[in-house]
């Protein structure tokens, strides 16, 4: 299984577009930009909603209503960020595949995306009354911690 | 000794450079602040351009999000300064870093202009053209900051 995946990575990084990304002076920064822009939208909107449920932000508006307005931007951000990330990955696929920090990052992202689906599902119910239930505060805190974990793993990638 | 040499060798900065985890922690904080900052200003600018969350008025969204834009910026500045300090002499003479600082200054200025003007721009007849233009520039500048930041990592000897 491991060898099959590694072979896939080697094939990936030799595709013409992956080579174009790693060899061109300007394509790589642009792809990085796409990745960062997308994930800024994803994390920025998630963070603001979590902070609202923790009672730290935008208290004027009911939490459920507040959360609702960002859903489109949150998932657009993830899509763009994921596309940029996939392109970055393809440029050095086997190196990333072997990198322990990257593996942890990927696992955390997967967990984080599913976790956010759960949070989003419950946001309406949790945000109904002005008093935010404790489970909502806990869930929001956990979500922030999870994504800070993703950032930490990402920052560690160059060190491995 | 220049200010930057003094800074780089001051006690608290050396402690951070020598500790294994403090610089990465500053990096993480810097990224988190950046994502909070760019995420919120992007939503506001996109709303002004008529591309996002049209259900809510611009003023309402702005009121909700601007505090978090500046919080994110504050976190990014503090953590950024910590990182800068550990390699002050290298960063200050690095062209990509200087460009990033200049673009950041411009982006922050435009962010402040957008904040000042949102109430005025939130007209029942629709958002004026000058507002859309300013929002577009604001967005472009923050994209510029991200590009400049990635260039520092990619092309400098730091």
Interface residues (C-beta under 8 A of the other chain):
Chain A: X28 X29 X30 X32 X33 X36 X37 X39 X40 X41 X42 X43 X44 X45 X47 X48 X51 X57 X58 X60 X61 X66 X69 X70 X72 X73 X77 X148 X151 X152 X154 X155 X156 X159
Chain B: X24 X27 X28 X31 X32 X34 X35 X36 X37 X38 X39 X40 X42 X43 X46 X52 X53 X55 X56 X60 X61 X63 X64 X65 X67 X68 X72 X143 X146 X147 X150 X151 X154
